[in-house]
Amino acid sequence: MIMAPALLILLWAMVIPRADLLPDKKSLLLPPVNFTIKVTGLAQVLLRWEPNPDQEPKDVELGYHVRINAPQEDDYETRNTESKCVTVLHQGFSASVQTIPWNGHSLLASNWVSAELKAPPGSPGTSVVNLTCTTNTTLNNYNPLRPYQVSLYCTWLVGKDAPEDTQYFLYYRYGSSTEECQEYRKDTLKRNIACWFPRTFISGRGSDSLAVHTNGSSKHATIKPFDQLFALHATDRVNPPVNVTAEIEGTRLSIQWEKPISAFPNHCFEYEVKIYNTRKNYFQTEKMTTNTFISIIDDISKYSVQVRAAVSSVCRQMGFWSEWSQPVYVGNDQKPSTEWFLIVLMATICFIVLIFTLICKIGHLWTRLFPPVPAPKNSIKDFFLIVSPERTVSSETEIEVISYVEEPGLETLEDSVF
């Protein structure tokens, strides 16, 4: 019984510290107030809130934890009371924010406050599908302060449930600039299915996202809008290198070119060189970061040379390769001159002999120039001598004809003796 008061005192000492660890209402931060979401552009919203005026203590350095709930989850921290967000909006948008201690204070984060934007109205299956866009840089001859201009070309397919009278319209936004398409390409039903911007506000070296928005109209249904974001490195159709030249000195093939028409400087490109040997029918492909290439080759071949380019990761995220440049041909696939001389000489000799033979055969000159030589005669076995005197009465001449009659198969030689 004497031990009971001591045990009670020990138990009380253990409970007191645990009570100190319980959170006090004053240690819990208060959530922000007046949290709103406002659309400020195509595929762009502004999140804004205010600090809670009842927050205590006043000298605490506060920050905010922002969480994007839809259409794609994301979260980040900021000390500002507003935040810009670039995202597609055709599926709606929702976000939450809470107050947090910024300098590692022991205060606990506040509860969340949320806001949302409803998805715009529209019938399912009526929005465009397979929206694709490409950009291309060209020279700007109208503004010396901006030597390059970027064009934009977008195509899409009609929604599977869109009525036949549906008409689509396209807009793009880059930075703070927004434009509506003025040049459309149509299908057989006169519906817009492609758009062309010959000049845009897009920067040739920019890194901002390109926002494209489409909507539509129809007498029979509400056309659902559609948004899509494009990274410029994925849309940029890089031009091929220009002024490609090639020359051969002995067995040395030298190739040179200039960078593509682009706002990016020389060091931002990497290249591929393709050399085709027309005589041996094989390709050689090499990668490099300079504007020249030298190769040792077979000097009696003809070559086709092409070069293509891509913006390297040194200056931006790697994109697609350009098309190959127009082929440049160099060298020849002829034989050496001595070989050709012998071939031509032999052909000429053969031709002359052939013509001479034909002429001799046609004019019977062959037998005249080279009469047949009789075989050696055997006086006993090979022939009989028959003397047939034929007399012709004449006052001046008596002719005796001697005939040599050979056995069958032998030629007969007749000679007249006067």
C-alpha positions in Angstrom: 0.0 0.0 0.0 3.0 2.3 0.5 4.0 1.7 -3.1 0.7 2.9 -4.6 1.3 6.8 -4.3 4.7 6.3 -6.0 3.2 4.5 -8.9 0.5 7.1 -9.4 3.2 9.9 -9.4 5.2 8.0 -12.1 2.2 7.4 -14.3 1.3 11.1 -14.1 4.9 12.1 -15.2 4.6 9.8 -18.2 1.2 11.2 -19.3 2.1 14.9 -19.1 4.8 14.8 -21.9 2.4 12.9 -24.2 -0.2 15.6 -23.7 2.3 18.2 -24.8 2.7 16.5 -28.1 -0.9 16.9 -29.0 -1.5 19.6 -31.7 -2.8 22.9 -30.6 -5.3 24.7 -32.8 -2.9 27.6 -33.0 -0.2 25.4 -34.6 -2.5 24.3 -37.5 -2.2 26.7 -40.5 -5.4 28.1 -42.0 -6.3 27.3 -45.7 -6.3 30.1 -48.3 -9.5 32.0 -49.2 -11.1 33.2 -52.4 -9.6 30.4 -54.5 -10.6 30.8 -58.2 -9.8 29.4 -61.6 -10.0 31.7 -64.6 -9.5 30.9 -68.3 -7.0 33.4 -69.7 -6.3 32.0 -73.1 -6.5 28.9 -75.3 -5.5 25.9 -73.1 -4.5 28.3 -70.3 -5.9 29.1 -66.8 -4.9 31.3 -63.9 -5.2 30.0 -60.4 -5.6 32.7 -57.8 -6.1 32.7 -54.0 -5.5 34.9 -50.9 -3.9 34.2 -47.5 -6.3 33.6 -44.7 -6.7 36.9 -42.8 -7.2 35.0 -39.6 -3.9 33.3 -39.8 -1.9 33.4 -36.5 0.9 34.1 -35.8 1.4 36.9 -38.4 5.1 36.6 -38.6 5.2 33.1 -40.1 6.6 32.8 -43.6 3.9 31.0 -45.6 4.0 29.1 -48.9 1.4 27.1 -50.9 1.1 23.6 -52.2 -0.8 23.5 -55.5 -2.3 20.2 -56.7 -3.8 19.8 -60.2 -6.4 17.1 -60.1 -7.7 17.0 -63.7 -7.2 16.6 -66.6 -3.7 15.5 -65.6 -2.4 15.2 -62.1 0.5 17.4 -61.1 1.6 19.3 -57.9 4.2 21.9 -57.0 4.9 24.5 -54.3 5.1 28.3 -54.6 5.2 31.4 -52.5 3.0 33.3 -54.9 -0.7 33.7 -54.5 -1.4 33.0 -58.1 -0.2 30.4 -60.7 -0.6 30.0 -64.4 -1.3 26.6 -65.8 -1.1 25.5 -69.5 -3.3 22.4 -70.1 -6.1 21.1 -72.3 -9.5 22.3 -71.1 -12.0 20.3 -73.3 -12.3 17.7 -70.4 -12.7 20.3 -67.7 -10.1 21.3 -65.0 -9.9 21.1 -61.2 -7.2 22.0 -58.7 -6.6 22.3 -55.0 -4.4 24.5 -52.8 -3.3 24.4 -49.1 -1.1 26.7 -46.9 2.3 25.3 -45.9 5.1 26.7 -43.7 7.8 27.8 -46.1 10.9 27.9 -43.9 10.6 24.5 -42.3 8.6 25.7 -39.3 6.9 23.1 -37.2 3.5 24.4 -38.1 1.3 21.8 -39.8 -0.1 22.4 -43.4 -3.7 23.6 -43.7 -6.6 21.7 -45.1 -7.2 21.7 -48.9 -9.5 24.1 -50.7 -10.6 23.2 -54.3 -12.1 24.8 -57.4 -13.0 23.4 -60.8 -14.1 24.3 -64.3 -16.7 22.2 -65.9 -16.1 20.5 -69.3 -17.6 22.6 -72.2 -20.8 21.2 -73.6 -20.9 19.1 -76.8 -22.2 15.8 -78.1 -19.8 12.9 -77.8 -18.0 11.8 -81.0 -18.4 15.2 -82.7 -15.0 16.7 -82.0 -12.1 16.4 -84.4 -9.8 13.4 -84.2 -6.2 12.7 -85.2 -5.2 16.4 -84.9 -1.6 16.8 -86.1 0.5 20.0 -86.7 3.9 20.7 -88.2 5.9 23.9 -88.3 8.5 25.0 -90.8 11.0 27.9 -90.8 11.5 30.1 -93.9 13.3 33.3 -94.7 11.5 36.5 -94.0 12.1 38.9 -96.8 9.7 41.5 -95.4 11.1 42.2 -91.9 14.9 42.6 -91.6 14.5 42.7 -87.8 13.0 39.2 -87.9 15.0 37.3 -90.6 13.0 34.0 -90.1 9.3 33.3 -90.0 7.5 30.1 -89.0 4.6 28.6 -90.8 2.0 26.2 -89.3 0.1 23.4 -91.0 -2.6 21.3 -89.2 -4.8 18.5 -90.3 -7.5 16.5 -88.6 -10.3 14.0 -89.3 -14.0 14.6 -88.8 -15.6 13.1 -85.7 -17.3 9.7 -86.2 -20.6 11.0 -85.0 -20.4 14.5 -86.4 -23.3 15.5 -88.7 -22.6 16.0 -92.4 -23.2 19.8 -92.1 -20.5 20.1 -89.4 -18.0 22.9 -89.9 -14.8 23.1 -87.9 -12.7 26.1 -87.0 -9.1 26.1 -85.7 -7.1 28.6 -83.5 -3.6 28.5 -82.2 -1.9 30.3 -79.3 1.8 30.8 -78.8 2.8 32.9 -75.8 0.4 35.8 -75.6 -0.5 35.7 -79.3 -3.7 34.0 -80.6 -4.8 33.6 -84.3 -7.7 32.1 -86.1 -7.1 30.1 -89.3 -8.0 31.9 -92.5 -6.9 29.3 -95.1 -8.7 25.9 -94.9 -8.6 22.8 -97.0 -12.0 21.0 -97.4 -13.2 17.5 -98.0 -15.8 16.4 -100.5 -18.6 17.6 -98.2 -17.1 21.1 -97.9 -16.0 20.5 -94.3 -12.7 22.0 -93.1 -10.1 19.3 -92.5 -6.8 21.2 -92.7 -5.5 24.7 -92.0 -2.5 26.6 -93.2 -0.8 29.6 -91.5 1.9 30.9 -93.9 3.2 33.3 -91.1 2.8 33.0 -87.4 4.0 34.4 -84.1 5.7 31.2 -83.3 9.4 31.6 -82.4 11.9 29.6 -84.5 13.9 29.0 -81.4 11.1 29.0 -78.8 10.5 26.4 -76.1 6.9 27.3 -75.1 4.2 24.8 -75.9 2.0 25.4 -78.9 -1.7 25.3 -78.0 -4.2 24.4 -80.7 -7.9 24.7 -80.2 -10.7 23.5 -82.5 -14.5 24.0 -82.2 -17.4 23.6 -84.6 -20.9 24.3 -85.6 -23.9 22.2 -86.9 -27.6 22.6 -87.2 -28.2 19.1 -85.8 -25.8 18.8 -82.8 -23.6 20.8 -80.4 -20.0 20.2 -81.6 -17.6 19.4 -78.8 -14.4 21.5 -78.7 -11.0 19.9 -78.6 -7.6 21.2 -77.3 -4.1 19.8 -77.9 -0.6 20.9 -76.8 2.4 20.5 -79.0 6.1 20.7 -78.1 7.9 22.6 -80.8 10.7 20.1 -81.1 8.0 17.5 -82.1 6.4 19.7 -84.7 9.4 21.4 -86.3 10.0 20.1 -89.8 13.7 20.9 -90.1 14.9 22.0 -93.6 17.6 20.0 -95.3 21.1 21.5 -95.5 21.8 23.9 -98.4 24.6 24.4 -100.9 25.8 20.8 -100.8 29.0 20.4 -102.9 31.3 17.4 -103.6 34.6 17.0 -105.4 37.1 14.3 -106.0 40.9 14.7 -106.0 42.4 11.3 -106.7 41.0 9.0 -104.1 39.8 11.8 -101.8 36.1 12.7 -101.8 35.5 16.1 -100.1 31.9 17.1 -99.2 30.8 20.5 -97.9 27.4 22.1 -97.0 25.7 24.9 -95.1 23.3 24.8 -92.2 19.6 24.6 -93.0 17.4 27.7 -93.1 16.7 28.0 -89.4 16.9 30.5 -86.5 19.3 28.1 -84.7 23.0 28.8 -85.2 25.6 26.5 -86.7 26.6 24.7 -83.4 23.0 23.6 -82.8 23.0 21.0 -85.7 24.1 17.5 -86.3 24.3 15.9 -89.7 24.1 12.6 -91.5 26.0 12.2 -94.8 24.9 9.4 -97.2 27.3 8.4 -100.0 26.1 6.0 -102.7 28.6 4.1 -104.9 26.7 3.6 -108.2 29.2 1.1 -109.6 29.4 -1.2 -106.5 25.8 -0.4 -105.5 26.3 0.2 -101.7 25.6 3.0 -99.3 27.9 4.6 -96.7 26.3 6.8 -93.9 28.2 8.9 -91.4 27.1 11.2 -88.6 28.9 14.4 -87.6 28.5 17.8 -86.1 30.7 19.8 -88.6 29.9 21.1 -92.1 32.5 19.0 -93.9 33.3 15.4 -94.5 36.2 13.7 -96.3 36.3 10.0 -97.4 38.8 7.8 -99.2 37.1 6.3 -102.2 37.5 4.2 -105.4 38.5 6.8 -108.0 36.9 5.0 -111.0 33.3 5.1 -109.5 30.5 7.5 -109.7 28.9 8.7 -106.4 25.7 10.2 -105.2 26.0 12.5 -102.1 23.1 13.6 -99.8 23.0 15.3 -96.4 20.3 15.7 -93.8 20.1 17.7 -90.5 18.6 17.7 -87.0 18.7 20.2 -84.2 20.8 18.6 -81.5 20.1 18.3 -77.8 22.7 21.0 -77.2 20.1 23.6 -78.0 16.8 21.9 -77.4 15.2 18.5 -77.0 16.1 16.3 -79.9 13.5 16.4 -82.7 13.1 14.7 -86.1 15.6 14.5 -89.0 15.1 16.7 -92.0 14.5 15.3 -95.5 17.6 14.4 -97.5 19.1 17.1 -99.6 18.9 16.8 -103.4 21.5 14.3 -104.6 24.8 15.7 -105.9 26.7 13.4 -108.4 30.5 13.3 -108.6 33.1 11.1 -110.3 32.6 8.7 -113.1 32.2 4.9 -113.6 34.3 4.8 -116.8 37.3 2.4 -117.3 40.8 3.9 -117.4 41.9 5.4 -120.8 44.3 2.6 -121.7 41.7 -0.1 -121.2 39.3 1.8 -123.3 41.9 2.3 -126.1 42.5 -1.5 -126.3 38.8 -2.2 -126.3 38.2 0.3 -129.1 41.2 -1.0 -131.1 40.1 -4.6 -131.0 36.5 -3.7 -131.9 37.8 -1.7 -134.9 40.0 -4.5 -136.2 37.1 -7.0 -135.9 34.8 -4.7 -137.7 37.2 -4.1 -140.6 37.8 -7.9 -140.9 34.1 -8.5 -141.0 33.5 -5.9 -143.7 36.3 -7.2 -145.8 35.0 -10.7 -145.6 31.6 -9.7 -146.6 32.9 -7.7 -149.6 35.1 -10.6 -150.8 32.2 -13.1 -150.5 29.8 -10.9 -152.4 32.3 -10.1 -155.2 33.7 -13.7 -155.5 37.1 -12.2 -154.8 38.0 -14.8 -152.3 38.3 -17.6 -154.8 40.2 -15.3 -157.2 42.7 -14.2 -154.5 43.0 -17.7 -153.0 42.3 -20.3 -155.7 42.0 -23.9 -154.5 45.1 -25.9 -154.5 44.7 -29.4 -156.1 45.7 -32.4 -154.0 48.8 -34.4 -155.1 48.1 -36.8 -158.0 48.9 -40.5 -158.1 49.6 -41.6 -161.7 48.5 -45.2 -161.1 45.7 -45.1 -158.6 44.2 -41.6 -158.5 43.4 -40.9 -162.2 43.5 -42.2 -165.7 44.9 -40.2 -168.6 42.7 -40.2 -171.5 44.0 -38.6 -174.6 41.2 -37.6 -177.0 42.6 -36.0 -180.1 40.1 -33.8 -181.5 40.9 -32.4 -184.8 39.4 -29.4 -186.3 40.1 -28.8 -189.9 41.6 -25.5 -190.3 43.9 -23.9 -192.5 46.2 -22.5 -189.9 45.8 -24.3 -186.5 45.5 -27.9 -185.3 44.2 -28.1 -181.7 44.8 -31.0 -179.5 42.8 -31.3 -176.3 44.1 -33.3 -173.4 41.6 -34.0 -170.6 42.4 -35.3 -167.2 39.5 -37.2 -165.8 39.7 -37.6 -162.0 37.7 -40.0 -159.9 34.5 -38.7 -158.4 34.9 -36.2 -155.6 38.0 -34.6 -157.1 38.1 -31.4 -158.9 38.7 -31.4 -162.7 41.4 -29.2 -164.1 41.1 -28.4 -167.7 43.9 -26.8 -169.6 44.0 -25.8 -173.2 47.2 -26.2 -175.1 47.6 -24.2 -178.3 
